[in-house]
Amino acid sequence: MATSPNASTTDFRAFHGTLIHSVTSAEIDIIENGLLVIAPNGKIVKLEKGIAQGDVNDQLSEYGLTADSPSFTSLPRGEFLIPGFIDTHNHAPQWTQRGLGRGKVIMEWLNKTTFPHEARFADPEYAQKTYGLCVGGFIKQGVTTASYYGSLHGEATKILAKVCMEKGQRAFVGKCNMNQSSPDYYKDASAEESLSVTEDFIAYVRKLDPTSELVTAILTPRFAVACDRDVLGGLGKIASKNPDIPIQTHFNETIQEMEITKSLFPEFDNESDLYEHFGLLNSRSVLAHCIYMDEYDTGRLETLECGVAHCPVSNTTSGNFGVAPIREYLRRDMKVGLGTDSGGGYSSSIIDAMRQAFVVSKARELNTNGEDKPLSINEMFYLATLGGARVCCLDDKIGTFAVGKDFDALEIKTMGEHSGIITYVEDYDTTEDIFEKFVMSGDDRNIARVFVKGRSIK
Ligand SMILES: O=c1[nH]c(=O)c2nc[nH]c2[nH]1
């Protein structure tokens, strides 16, 4: 068993200043003079609003802290805390191919750009080096939780899980199942092998992190195109035997992919029926893209409480310009969050994903003659935080600063040495202005510290 990253933390930690988190998909709470106290186990034990600087010591005394303690942070103007970003769809092996193959449609991009690259993860040394860079790179950009696809290799995917654990990132990690429609050099040897490597991987993760404090195995059929009926059915059985294990796949991503799916599985009229038949759609399912949706598919995902991983950068820059109906998902209060789809897109930043989600929502407004209004700043932020937590069924644990949740957070700085190239903060800016400047023009230089379960990991 790996040592818990919090084992050496013995002190309470506290912050005083501006705290910003979502209340609903459309509303944020900007808490001025907030006081947040975090217990040594990483849980938030106190959240108070409107505490004057002079009253901080009184509020902290029961935790053995004062305003002079090293684990107390006072956030001056231009600095604030937000919940950590949640990347609901991320291909870890594609870290070193981001941006490659723009303009290719999905099958050409997979065959020419992606599979030759992912095949390199047969080499554990390459996996160790690349996954270290990948997980470190996402942490640097404020991703406190990621849902990762690994490659098809069991050993490399174990390395990915271990790297997340060691670096302290919360993660779902999945061995990618794919035993058809790909070249022989990058394909599971058989359905049996695909499933047995998956079960071995699940057992490994259960040992690595027995209570899923940070790392959880996730079932990862790449997409129906890449899996035969035995693999899909076998994964469905594993899902029903392991009700704590989430499932991720790609769903209604491109017209080409949907046509190939139909030709391989003619007995199903749509992808909802297909994945549901094999036991892969439930409240733990994280479905990437969900772009080309009719009322039937949308209704099934709503009824089955599946989560949608919206990946606006890859949806609009690989092959077609895919406009997912996010306003409709929000209207129905479906679970929807953001994915960088690192590799599928060119950016590994959730801040970029927020902004591109806005661009896509403007396109959707055009496509619907103004009916689907564009996303607001608050909605973009919700998708990156609480929305993502809901997609991962982790909203009882993370996504806001509610007492009892784990402290997964980003300390944002917009002035001085951390200002980077953010839109300049003027004396007359309100906190709302500064927050909007961060969402629309900030980057990783504004993310001074990253916390997962109360532990500082950047
Ligand atoms: O964006 C994507 N990235 C992938 O690796 C992939 N595989 C199937 N479908 C996919 N879509």
The ligand as an SDF file (V2000), in Angstrom:
LIG
                    3D

 11 12  0  0  0  0  0  0  0  0999 V2000
  -10.8330   12.5310  -28.9430 O   0  0  0  0  0  0  0  0  0  0  0  0
  -10.6580   11.2970  -29.0120 C   0  0  0  0  0  0  0  0  0  0  0  0
   -9.4720   10.7490  -28.6380 N   0  0  0  0  0  0  0  0  0  0  0  0
   -9.2300    9.4330  -28.6830 C   0  0  0  0  0  0  0  0  0  0  0  0
   -8.1360    8.9770  -28.3330 O   0  0  0  0  0  0  0  0  0  0  0  0
  -10.2850    8.6050  -29.1520 C   0  0  0  0  0  0  0  0  0  0  0  0
  -10.4100    7.2960  -29.2980 N   0  0  0  0  0  0  0  0  0  0  0  0
  -11.6350    7.0640  -29.7750 C   0  0  0  0  0  0  0  0  0  0  0  0
  -12.3120    8.2330  -29.9210 N   0  0  0  0  0  0  0  0  0  0  0  0
  -11.4830    9.1990  -29.5370 C   0  0  0  0  0  0  0  0  0  0  0  0
  -11.6520   10.5250  -29.4710 N   0  0  0  0  0  0  0  0  0  0  0  0
  1  2  2  0
  2  3  1  0
  2 11  1  0
  3  4  1  0
  4  5  2  0
  4  6  1  0
  6  7  1  0
  6 10  2  0
  7  8  2  0
  8  9  1  0
  9 10  1  0
 10 11  1  0
M  END
$$$$
